[in-house]
Amino acid sequence: MKRKFIFLTVLSIFCVLSCDRASKPVIMTVNGPISPADLGVTLTHEHVLVDFIGADSVTADRYNADSVFFTVLPHLEQVHEAGCHTLVECTPAYLGRDPSLLHRLSLASRLHILTNTGYYGAMNNKYLPEYAKNETAEQLARRWIDEWENGIDETGIKPGFIKIGVASGSLSELHRKLVRAAALTHLKTGLIIAAHTGPAEGAFDEIDELQKSGVSANAFIWVHAQAEKNYEKHIEAAKSGAWISFDGYYSGKTEQYVEMLQNMKSNRLLSRVLLSHDAGWYHVGEPGGGNFRNYESVFKELLPALTENGFSQQEIDQMMVENPKQAFQIRVRKTTQ
Ligand SMILES: [Zn+2]
């Protein structure tokens, strides 16, 4: 009797421990799940390879994966050297997403890399497959959830976030459907939604559509928020809970970025900011992959400029480490109402 009691006690302790382990938050990289604490300094919006040919013609046969690997690797090694630990690769399906290539590059460069699920509707829907125009939000969500549950194509590699794209201005019916599909996928998977968006009008439409589907603005990254020149809109969106992604940084943009970040700081909203270059990439169809913009300017120019302008190391870490760690955690974020 006593022995049975001990057995049951040990069994229940084991259950508590393993349940606890199961509920620990993770971030999904192309090499599998990692603890958010291991994410480190993160560039939240970059590209390794992009093919602009269009959804009707895009295929992995259009480039040599080995050539791309050897072209891109030195850039990833350089940014790793500059202090970066994780790179979020934002190229969606039908625009050159290649999880196997990212997996190889991640192992060789020792950078964590995240890939995505979802479809890109901006640029006149050139990157949407035909079926995406006709299927319902539920059908699209089922495809994206399947990538989360079973891996992308035959690779077994899982997405670490949802990437969609919408055109500037008020959302079309088709793009509203993409947002609804992203909401349904989020509710099932806990993957955050990064949406290529222009100025604020589209972003507020997206937040509205997500909330109508029961998803909190916390699950939404307003990608390319720097396109909005009225900085009050950044504040308004951040106060609603959205992540504000200033992700087009290059040398000539220091003054604008310092201004936008000072505005966020004076409103005590640095805890909603993500920073990146939207740089790279191997341009499929161009000799040698064309002109490759490196991933280092944030480290070599923007962060030093922020320090000169009174930003503390803690504030920089907030944007480069803490915010990505919160944003990319797999966690369902529902509206409270
Ligand atoms: Zn991009």
Boltz pocket constraint, residues with backbone or C-beta under 6 A from the ligand:
constraints:
  - pocket:
      binder: B
      contacts: [[A, 45], [A, 46], [A, 47], [A, 90], [A, 278]]
      max_distance: 6.0
